[in-house]
Amino acid sequence: MAKITVLGLGAGDLEQLPMGIYKRLISCEHLYLRTKEHPVIQELTKENLSFTSFDNVYEKHDSFEDVYEEITGILVEESKDKEIVFAVPGHPLVAERTVQLLLEKAKNNEIALDIKGGQSFLDPMFTAVGMDPIEGFQFHDATSLVKEAIVPTQHMIFCQVYDAFIASEVKLTLMDILPDDYPVTIVTAAGSSQEKITKVPLYELDRVAEINNLTSVYVPPVKEDSLLYKQFTHFRQTIAILRGPNGCPWDQKQTHESLKKYLIEEAYELIDAIDEDDVDGIMEELGDVLLQVMLHAQIGEDEGYFTIEDVIEGVNEKMIRRHPHVFGDVSVEDADEVVSNWEQIKKAEKGERAERSILDAVAKGLPNLTKAYQYQKKAAKVGFDWADVAPMWDKVTEEIQELKEEIAKSGSTEKIEAEFGDILFALVNIARFYKIDPEEAVSATNRKFYRRFTFIEKKVKELGLEFEALTLVQLDEIWNEAKKLGL
């Protein structure tokens, strides 16, 4: 079986290289280097070290993964007819993707692999920045950074900061989490005689000239509480404290039942902000809605029924399950087919029984215009619907006539109210036919009325008059003026 020996060049210069590794390097016949840009290789080159480096492969590809895949492929191919040595910076099993790919080949019995250590750069890195890893630290690959994996309360080391472009990616990612002027430390060639340590504010991270393939970035843990306000875990802790023994008396006494009205209020305030196209308002109101979600989740946790993780897990699993065209192998033609699939999946997972009304799927707490709209949509799906709009208009006319007759023949408020409700229900049917959301339509009219009426108030005030001093005709003229102005 083909055999590849992997050697670690260590984190420093030739003086730190173990004698065994040194002897193997200078004596091997077929030496391959992931990169020749390393202090040990620079010194051994003076001793006429013979090698083949893969530095040119980096120039051929746009992604590092493609680079490492090609290097691995070449190594496997070369090892078929000769025993080769592959040398990498640091320790072969620390931040070395090529070695991980070779390990996968070895597990599949494609090659035999012999890994011989070298000092990882982590120890000299710890020394350079003066940190104790027992306090907790994160080790990130700067070439494949995931913002969600960053925990700012721990020490952080970002390796493989090869150039200004990668440094910029690290900077921009961190600036979503930390202040622009947060202190960071750039360490190049840690532990060697060429070690260079530079401390800069975060926004200057990609402006430092001395960045190369031996550069790493250290970010100290966040200690200031206010800098953690963006973190979900901190927000959860805030809610837990408010509900805890030493928390707020108001928050402590809340229940799912007592909070219902606040959830509805916050949802409508969010809708108002959306209608006003108020970006700052949307952000604030989304926070208020999230607060309600977190309070309900904390109550669930306090009572031992569920946690916010359970809530997130449930909705995450549901989104993946109901989007097989995204997360699975189902194909869809358009948005209508997506909705159809959604309903089928929803029906299957809820195990709807034949005796259960399809209308029960509509939330009972919806505003009544929206509930009427949803009831009609559900009924239409099983064929209880007109094919065109003409009979819908006839129904509206019929209901208006019935209202007039009820008003004429009786003084029953309850019966009149019922007939008026029938008119609204019939009008919702027409709205549905024309794909108009009745709740949105009324909301838009309310906003329009507000703008025009406040215009009238302003005009009356400018005239130095009271409303009662103007006739309805005069007020209507001002209304029409507002209308002409597009209010």
C-alpha positions in Angstrom: 0.0 0.0 0.0 1.2 3.5 -0.8 2.7 5.3 2.2 3.0 8.9 3.1 4.9 10.2 6.1 3.8 13.6 7.4 6.2 15.8 9.3 5.5 18.9 11.3 8.0 21.8 10.8 7.0 23.3 14.1 6.1 26.9 14.8 9.5 28.4 15.0 12.9 28.4 13.3 15.5 25.6 12.9 16.7 25.8 16.5 13.3 24.6 17.7 13.1 21.7 15.3 13.5 18.3 17.0 16.6 16.5 15.9 14.6 13.5 14.6 12.5 15.6 12.3 15.6 17.5 11.1 17.4 14.2 10.2 14.3 12.9 8.4 14.0 16.1 6.3 17.6 16.3 5.1 17.8 12.5 4.4 14.5 11.9 2.6 14.6 11.4 -1.2 11.1 12.6 -2.1 10.1 15.7 0.1 7.0 17.7 -0.6 6.1 20.9 1.2 2.7 22.5 1.4 4.5 25.8 1.4 8.2 26.7 1.4 7.4 29.9 3.2 8.6 28.7 6.6 11.7 29.7 8.7 12.9 26.1 8.9 12.8 25.7 5.1 14.4 29.0 4.5 17.4 27.9 6.7 17.6 24.4 5.3 17.6 25.7 1.7 21.1 27.0 2.5 22.0 23.4 3.1 20.8 22.5 -0.4 17.6 20.8 0.8 15.8 19.3 -2.2 12.0 19.5 -2.2 8.9 20.1 -4.2 6.5 22.8 -2.9 2.9 23.3 -3.6 2.9 27.1 -3.4 2.0 27.3 -7.1 -1.2 25.4 -6.5 -2.5 28.3 -4.4 -2.4 30.6 -7.5 -4.6 28.2 -9.5 -7.7 28.2 -7.4 -10.1 30.7 -5.9 -10.9 28.6 -2.8 -8.5 27.0 -0.2 -10.6 23.8 -0.2 -9.8 23.4 -3.9 -6.1 24.0 -3.2 -6.1 21.3 -0.5 -8.0 18.9 -2.6 -5.5 19.2 -5.4 -2.5 18.9 -3.1 -4.0 15.7 -1.5 -4.7 14.2 -4.9 -1.1 14.8 -6.1 0.3 13.3 -2.9 -1.8 10.2 -3.2 -0.8 9.8 -6.8 2.9 10.3 -6.2 2.9 7.8 -3.3 1.8 5.0 -5.5 5.3 4.3 -6.8 7.5 5.7 -4.1 7.5 6.5 -0.4 7.2 10.2 0.1 7.4 12.7 2.9 5.0 15.6 3.2 6.1 18.5 5.5 3.6 21.1 6.9 4.0 24.1 9.2 3.4 23.6 12.9 1.9 20.4 14.1 0.3 18.2 11.4 -2.9 17.8 13.3 -3.5 21.5 14.2 -5.2 23.6 11.6 -3.9 21.5 8.7 -6.7 20.7 6.3 -4.4 18.7 3.9 -3.6 16.3 6.7 -7.3 15.9 7.5 -8.0 15.0 3.9 -5.1 12.5 3.9 -6.5 10.9 7.1 -9.8 10.4 5.3 -7.9 8.6 2.5 -6.1 6.4 5.1 -9.5 5.5 6.7 -10.6 4.3 3.3 -7.4 2.2 3.0 -6.3 4.2 0.0 -2.9 5.0 1.7 -0.9 4.3 4.8 -0.2 7.4 6.8 2.5 8.0 9.4 2.3 11.3 11.2 5.2 12.6 13.2 4.7 15.7 15.3 6.1 19.2 15.3 5.4 21.9 17.8 2.1 23.6 17.1 2.1 27.4 17.0 -0.5 27.5 19.8 2.0 27.2 22.7 4.2 30.1 21.5 1.0 32.0 20.6 -0.2 31.6 24.2 3.1 32.9 25.4 3.2 35.8 22.9 -0.2 37.2 24.0 0.1 36.1 27.7 -3.0 34.0 27.9 -3.9 30.9 29.9 -6.0 28.5 27.8 -7.6 27.0 30.9 -9.7 30.2 31.0 -11.4 29.0 27.8 -10.4 29.9 24.3 -11.7 29.4 20.7 -9.6 28.5 17.8 -10.9 29.7 14.4 -9.8 29.1 10.8 -9.9 32.6 9.3 -10.4 31.1 5.8 -13.7 29.5 6.7 -15.1 31.8 9.4 -18.6 31.3 10.8 -19.8 34.3 12.8 -22.4 32.2 14.7 -19.6 30.1 16.2 -17.8 33.1 17.8 -18.1 33.3 21.5 -16.8 36.8 22.5 -16.5 35.9 26.2 -13.6 33.6 25.5 -10.1 34.2 24.3 -10.1 33.9 20.5 -7.2 33.0 18.1 -7.8 33.2 14.4 -5.2 31.3 12.4 -4.4 31.3 8.7 -4.7 35.1 8.3 -2.6 34.8 5.2 -3.1 38.3 3.7 -5.0 41.6 4.0 -8.0 40.2 2.3 -8.5 37.4 4.9 -7.7 40.0 7.6 -10.4 42.1 6.2 -12.9 39.2 6.4 -12.0 38.6 10.0 -12.3 42.3 10.8 -15.8 42.7 9.1 -17.1 39.6 10.9 -15.8 40.7 14.3 -17.2 44.3 13.8 -20.7 42.8 13.7 -20.1 41.6 17.2 -17.5 44.0 18.8 -16.9 47.7 18.7 -14.8 49.0 15.8 -12.0 50.1 18.2 -11.9 46.8 20.2 -8.2 45.9 20.8 -6.7 43.0 18.9 -3.2 41.6 18.6 -1.5 40.5 15.4 1.2 37.9 15.9 3.5 36.8 13.1 6.0 33.9 13.3 5.1 33.2 17.0 7.9 31.6 18.9 10.6 32.2 16.3 13.4 34.8 16.2 11.3 36.6 13.6 8.3 36.9 16.0 6.4 40.2 15.6 3.6 41.3 17.9 1.4 44.3 16.9 -1.5 45.6 18.9 -4.1 47.6 16.9 -7.8 48.6 17.2 -10.0 46.2 15.3 -10.8 48.6 12.4 -7.0 48.7 11.5 -6.6 44.9 11.4 -6.3 44.7 7.6 -4.0 47.8 7.4 -1.0 46.2 8.9 1.8 45.5 6.4 3.4 42.6 8.1 0.8 40.0 7.3 1.8 36.7 5.8 1.2 32.9 6.0 2.7 32.9 9.6 0.2 35.5 10.9 -2.5 34.8 13.5 -4.8 37.2 15.3 -5.6 37.2 19.0 -8.8 38.8 20.4 -9.1 39.1 24.2 -12.4 38.1 25.9 -15.1 40.7 26.4 -15.4 41.7 30.0 -17.6 44.7 29.7 -21.2 43.7 30.1 -22.7 46.3 27.7 -20.6 44.9 24.8 -22.5 41.6 25.1 -25.9 43.1 24.5 -25.9 41.8 21.0 -25.5 38.2 22.2 -28.7 36.0 22.4 -27.3 34.2 25.4 -26.9 37.5 27.3 -30.5 38.5 26.4 -31.7 35.1 27.7 -29.8 35.7 30.9 -31.3 39.1 31.3 -34.9 37.6 31.1 -33.9 34.9 33.5 -32.7 37.4 36.0 -35.8 39.5 35.7 -37.9 36.4 36.4 -35.5 35.2 39.1 -35.7 35.5 42.9 -33.9 38.9 42.9 -35.6 40.1 39.8 -38.5 42.4 39.0 -41.8 41.9 40.9 -43.8 42.6 37.7 -41.9 40.1 35.6 -42.0 37.5 38.4 -45.8 37.4 38.6 -46.5 37.2 34.9 -48.1 34.1 33.4 -48.9 33.0 29.8 -52.4 34.2 30.4 -51.4 37.7 31.7 -49.0 38.3 28.9 -51.4 37.6 26.0 -52.6 41.2 25.6 -49.0 42.5 25.5 -48.1 40.1 22.7 -51.0 41.3 20.7 -50.2 45.0 21.4 -46.6 44.5 20.4 -47.5 42.7 17.2 -49.8 45.5 16.2 -47.1 48.1 17.0 -44.7 46.2 14.8 -47.3 46.3 12.0 -47.7 50.1 12.5 -43.9 50.5 12.1 -43.9 48.4 9.0 -46.8 50.4 7.5 -44.9 53.6 8.3 -41.8 52.2 6.7 -40.0 53.1 9.9 -36.8 51.0 9.9 -35.7 52.1 13.4 -39.3 51.5 14.6 -39.4 48.0 13.0 -36.1 47.1 14.8 -37.4 48.3 18.1 -40.8 46.6 17.8 -39.3 43.4 16.7 -37.3 43.5 19.9 -40.5 44.0 21.9 -42.1 41.0 20.1 -39.0 39.0 20.9 -39.2 40.1 24.5 -42.7 38.5 24.7 -41.4 35.3 23.1 -38.6 35.1 25.6 -40.8 35.8 28.6 -43.2 33.0 27.6 -40.2 30.7 27.1 -38.8 31.6 30.5 -42.1 30.9 32.1 -42.1 27.5 30.4 -38.6 26.9 31.7 -39.5 28.1 35.3 -42.4 25.7 35.3 -40.3 22.8 33.9 -42.3 22.4 30.7 -40.0 23.6 28.0 -37.1 26.0 27.3 -36.3 28.4 24.5 -34.0 25.8 23.0 -37.1 23.5 22.7 -39.0 26.3 21.0 -36.1 26.9 18.5 -35.6 23.2 17.9 -39.3 22.7 17.1 -39.6 25.6 14.7 -36.2 24.9 13.1 -37.2 21.3 12.5 -40.6 22.3 11.1 -39.0 24.8 8.7 -36.7 22.1 7.3 -39.4 19.5 7.2 -41.8 21.8 5.4 -39.3 23.0 2.8 -38.2 19.7 1.2 -37.6 21.7 -2.1 -34.8 23.5 -0.2 -33.5 20.9 2.2 -34.5 17.8 0.4 -34.8 16.5 -3.2 -38.3 17.7 -3.9 -38.7 19.9 -7.0 -41.3 22.7 -7.3 -42.4 24.9 -10.2 -43.6 28.0 -8.4 -44.7 29.6 -5.1 -48.2 28.1 -5.5 -46.8 24.6 -5.5 -44.7 25.5 -2.4 -47.9 26.5 -0.6 -49.7 23.3 -1.7 -46.8 21.1 -0.5 -46.8 23.1 2.8 -50.4 22.3 3.4 -50.1 18.6 2.6 -47.1 18.3 4.9 -48.8 20.3 7.7 -51.9 18.1 7.4 -49.8 14.9 7.6 -47.8 15.9 10.6 -50.8 17.1 12.5 -52.6 13.8 11.8 -55.8 15.6 11.0 -58.8 13.3 11.7 -61.8 13.1 9.4 -64.2 14.4 12.0 -62.1 17.5 12.7 -63.2 20.6 10.9 -60.8 22.2 8.5 -61.7 25.5 10.0 -60.1 24.5 13.3 -56.7 25.2 11.7 -57.5 28.9 11.7 -56.3 30.6 14.9 -59.1 31.6 17.2 -57.3 34.8 18.3 -57.0 36.3 14.8 -58.7 39.7 14.1 -62.1 38.9 12.8 -61.7 40.3 9.3 -58.6 38.1 8.9 -60.4 35.1 10.5 -63.2 35.5 8.0 -60.7 35.6 5.1 -58.9 32.5 6.4 -62.2 30.6 6.9 -63.2 31.3 3.3 -59.8 30.2 2.0 -60.1 26.9 3.9 -63.6 26.4 2.6 -62.6 27.2 -1.0 -59.9 24.5 -0.9 -62.6 21.8 -0.7 -64.7 23.4 -3.4 -67.1 25.6 -1.3 -66.6 28.7 -3.4 -68.0 30.5 -6.4 -66.1 30.2 -9.7 -66.3 33.9 -10.5 -67.0 37.2 -8.8 -70.5 38.0 -10.1 -72.5 35.9 -7.5 -70.3 37.4 -4.8 -71.5 40.9 -5.7 -75.0 39.6 -5.8 -74.5 38.2 -2.3 -73.3 41.6 -1.1 -76.4 43.3 -2.6 -78.6 40.6 -1.0 -77.0 41.1 2.5 -77.4 44.9 2.2 -81.1 44.6 1.4 -81.5 42.2 4.4 -79.9 44.7 6.7 -82.2 47.5 5.4 -85.2 45.3 6.0 -84.1 44.3 9.5 -83.6 48.0 10.4 -87.1 48.8 9.1 -89.0 46.0 10.7 -87.3 45.7 14.1 -85.3 47.6 16.7 -83.2 44.5 17.7 -79.6 45.6 17.9 -78.5 42.0 18.0 -80.3 41.2 14.6 -79.1 44.3 13.0 -75.6 43.6 14.1 -75.8 40.1 12.7 -77.0 41.4 9.3 -74.2 44.0 9.2 -71.7 41.2 9.9 -73.1 39.3 7.0 -72.3 42.3 4.7 -68.8 42.4 5.9 -68.3 38.7 5.5 -69.6 38.9 1.9 -67.3 41.8 1.2 -64.4 39.8 2.5 -65.3 37.1 -0.1 -64.9 39.7 -2.8 -61.6 40.9 -1.3 -60.3 37.3 -1.4 -61.3 37.0 -5.1 -59.2 40.0 -6.0 -56.4 38.9 -3.7 -56.9 41.8 -1.3 -56.2 41.3 2.4 -59.2 42.9 4.1 -57.3 43.7 7.3 -54.6 45.4 5.3 -57.2 47.3 3.2 -59.0 48.6 6.4 -55.6 49.4 7.9 -54.7 51.5 4.9 -58.0 53.3 5.0 -57.5 54.0 8.7 -54.1 55.5 8.0 -55.6 57.6 5.2 -58.4 58.9 7.4 -55.9 59.7 10.1 -53.8 61.8 7.7 -56.7 63.7 6.3 -58.5 64.3 9.6 -55.3 65.6 11.2 -54.9 67.9 8.2 -58.4 69.3 8.9 -57.5 69.8 12.6 -54.4 71.7 11.5 -56.3 73.9 9.1 -59.0 74.6 11.7 -56.3 75.6 14.2 -54.6 77.9 11.6 -58.0 79.6 11.1 -58.2 80.3 14.8 -61.6 78.5 15.0 -63.2 75.6 16.8 -64.6 72.6 14.9 -68.1 73.5 16.0 -67.8 76.9 14.2 -67.5 75.2 10.8 -70.3 73.3 8.9 -69.8 69.8 7.6 -69.7 71.3 4.1 -66.8 73.5 5.1 -65.0 70.7 6.8 -65.6 68.5 3.7 -63.9 71.2 1.5 -60.8 70.9 3.7 -61.0 67.2 3.4 -61.0 67.4 -0.4 -58.0 69.8 -0.2 -56.2 67.1 1.8 -57.3 64.6 -0.9 -55.8 66.7 -3.7 -52.5 66.9 -1.8 -52.4 63.1 -1.9 -52.8 62.7 1.9 
